[in-house]
Amino acid sequence: MARLFIVEDDASLRENLVRMLKLKGHECLCCESFANAAGEALAACPDCILLDLSLPGAYGHEVCRSIRQESNVPIIVLTSSDSEFDEVMSMNVGADDYVVKPYRPAALLARIDRALARSGSADSARRQLERDGVLLDPVRAEVSYRGKTVELSRNELLILRILMENAGSIISRSELMDELWQTDAFVDDNTLTVNVNRLRRSLQSAGIPDDFITTRRGLGYVVR
């Protein structure tokens, strides 16, 4: 089962889409504020996003671009536009696939499965991780230690998940930056430092020992 986030303003199409996807065992979340579609999509931490281009109060290509600047989550554009310009533009701003309405349900499901497969197992990205009493719940974006739980931001969650999945191995700064910001846009190296420091403060708030994440100078970071 995957968590899918749907950005579609046509209520009838949205309901039919949700019904079809739930029959296949997927969890579906829908955008409530199209003006904040990118923010809602990122906050939902979905395994895949289904995005319409024609939205009230928002421009679909800009929504796609904003999501891609913050996440590598698969994005499938679902649109009534068969314009070559819209298709090329969608791919240029980060979409993984482009599907023109009306679509065949079986074909759409196959494209969703393919997008999920390319991005890695949805279940593995959502499973709980434990190391030295530290429990990470990716679904709830929470870290717990000895009965105390702290909520994590999206970037804090991604950094901690990557480090805990590779516990004992050094993860370089460039690897972390590639995972967090898979985009052609320049990202200041200091941005990663800021996010790691925020994560460390969150871990301290949960009572987790300061040396749970160790900096290896010139190499990267490692969870012991």
C-alpha positions in Angstrom: 0.0 0.0 0.0 1.2 3.5 -0.9 0.2 6.9 0.3 -1.0 9.0 -2.6 -1.6 12.7 -2.5 -4.2 14.0 -5.0 -4.3 17.6 -6.3 -7.5 17.7 -8.3 -10.2 20.5 -8.2 -13.0 18.5 -10.0 -14.9 16.9 -7.2 -16.4 14.2 -9.4 -13.1 13.2 -10.9 -11.4 13.3 -7.5 -14.0 11.1 -5.9 -13.8 8.5 -8.7 -10.0 8.6 -8.6 -10.0 8.1 -4.8 -12.5 5.2 -5.0 -10.4 3.4 -7.7 -7.1 3.8 -5.8 -8.6 2.7 -2.5 -9.9 -0.4 -4.1 -6.3 -1.2 -5.0 -5.3 -0.8 -1.4 -3.8 2.7 -1.5 -4.2 5.4 1.1 -5.4 8.6 -0.5 -5.1 12.2 0.8 -6.6 15.2 -1.1 -5.5 18.8 -1.3 -7.8 21.2 0.5 -6.2 24.5 -0.3 -5.0 24.8 -3.9 -3.3 28.0 -3.2 -1.0 26.0 -0.8 -1.0 22.8 -2.8 2.8 22.4 -2.7 2.9 22.9 1.1 0.1 20.4 1.7 1.7 17.9 -0.5 5.0 18.1 1.2 3.4 18.0 4.7 1.6 14.8 3.8 4.9 12.9 3.1 3.3 10.9 0.2 4.8 8.2 -1.8 3.4 9.7 -5.0 1.6 12.9 -6.0 -1.1 13.1 -8.7 -1.3 16.7 -9.9 -3.8 18.5 -12.1 -2.4 21.5 -14.0 -5.6 23.6 -14.1 -6.2 24.7 -10.4 -8.1 27.5 -8.9 -5.7 30.0 -7.3 -2.6 28.1 -8.4 -0.6 27.3 -11.5 0.1 23.5 -11.8 3.6 23.9 -13.2 4.6 26.2 -10.3 3.2 23.7 -7.8 5.2 20.9 -9.4 8.4 23.1 -9.4 7.9 24.0 -5.7 7.5 20.4 -4.7 10.5 19.2 -6.7 12.7 21.9 -5.1 12.0 20.3 -1.7 11.4 16.6 -2.5 12.1 13.8 -5.0 8.7 12.2 -4.5 7.2 10.9 -7.8 4.9 13.4 -9.4 2.4 12.3 -12.1 0.6 15.1 -13.9 -3.1 14.3 -14.7 -4.5 16.8 -17.1 -7.0 17.4 -19.8 -4.4 19.3 -21.8 -2.8 17.3 -24.6 -0.6 20.3 -25.4 3.0 19.4 -26.2 4.1 22.6 -24.5 2.4 21.6 -21.2 3.9 18.1 -21.4 7.4 19.4 -22.0 7.0 22.1 -19.4 5.8 19.6 -16.8 8.9 17.4 -17.4 11.2 20.4 -17.2 9.9 21.4 -13.8 10.2 18.0 -12.3 7.2 15.8 -13.2 7.9 12.1 -13.6 5.0 11.3 -15.9 2.3 13.0 -17.9 -1.2 11.4 -18.3 -4.0 13.0 -20.4 -7.6 12.8 -19.3 -9.7 10.8 -19.9 -7.3 8.0 -18.8 -7.8 4.3 -18.7 -7.8 3.2 -15.0 -5.6 0.2 -15.6 -3.1 2.2 -17.5 -3.0 4.9 -14.8 -2.5 2.2 -12.1 0.4 0.8 -14.1 2.0 4.2 -14.3 1.6 4.7 -10.5 3.2 1.3 -9.8 6.0 2.1 -12.2 6.6 5.5 -10.5 6.6 3.9 -7.0 9.0 1.1 -8.2 11.4 3.7 -9.6 11.4 5.7 -6.3 12.0 2.6 -4.2 9.6 0.5 -2.0 6.9 2.6 -0.4 6.9 0.3 2.5 10.6 0.6 3.2 10.4 4.4 3.2 7.6 4.1 5.8 8.8 1.4 8.1 9.8 2.3 11.7 13.6 2.3 12.4 15.2 1.6 15.8 18.8 2.1 16.9 20.1 2.2 20.5 16.6 2.8 21.9 15.9 5.6 19.4 12.7 4.9 17.5 11.9 6.8 14.2 8.3 6.7 12.9 8.5 8.1 9.3 4.7 8.0 8.9 4.1 10.3 11.9 7.4 12.2 11.4 8.3 11.5 15.1 11.3 10.3 17.0 11.0 8.7 20.4 13.4 7.9 23.1 12.6 6.4 26.6 9.0 7.4 26.4 9.5 11.0 25.1 8.4 11.9 21.6 9.4 14.9 19.4 7.9 15.9 16.0 10.4 16.4 13.1 10.3 18.7 10.1 10.4 17.1 6.7 14.2 17.7 6.3 14.9 16.5 9.8 13.0 13.4 9.1 14.8 12.7 5.8 18.2 13.2 7.3 17.6 11.0 10.3 15.9 8.3 8.2 18.9 8.2 5.8 21.4 8.0 8.6 19.5 5.3 10.6 18.9 3.2 7.5 22.7 3.3 7.0 23.7 3.1 10.7 27.4 2.4 11.1 28.2 3.8 7.7 29.4 7.4 7.0 27.0 9.3 4.8 28.7 12.2 3.0 27.3 15.7 2.9 26.9 15.5 -0.9 24.9 12.3 -0.6 22.5 13.9 1.9 22.2 17.0 -0.2 21.4 14.9 -3.3 18.7 13.1 -1.3 17.1 16.2 0.2 17.3 18.6 -2.8 17.3 16.6 -6.1 17.2 19.7 -8.3 19.4 21.5 -10.8 19.1 24.7 -8.7 22.1 25.6 -6.6 21.8 24.8 -2.9 24.2 26.5 -0.5 26.2 23.9 1.5 25.4 25.8 4.6 21.8 24.9 4.2 22.6 21.3 5.1 24.5 22.4 8.2 21.5 24.4 9.3 19.2 21.4 8.9 21.5 19.0 10.7 21.9 21.4 13.6 18.1 21.7 13.8 17.8 17.9 13.8 20.4 17.7 16.6 18.4 20.2 18.7 15.2 18.1 18.1 17.1 14.9 19.2 18.3 16.7 22.4 14.7 17.7 23.1 13.8 14.0 23.1 16.7 13.3 25.5 18.7 11.4 22.9 22.5 11.5 23.6 24.5 14.1 21.7 26.7 11.5 20.2 23.9 9.6 18.5 24.8 11.4 15.3 28.6 11.9 14.9 30.3 14.3 12.5 33.3 12.8 10.7 35.3 15.8 9.7 35.8 16.0 5.9 33.7 12.8 5.5 30.1 13.3 6.6 27.8 12.0 9.3 27.2 8.7 10.9 24.7 7.2 13.4 26.7 5.0 15.7 
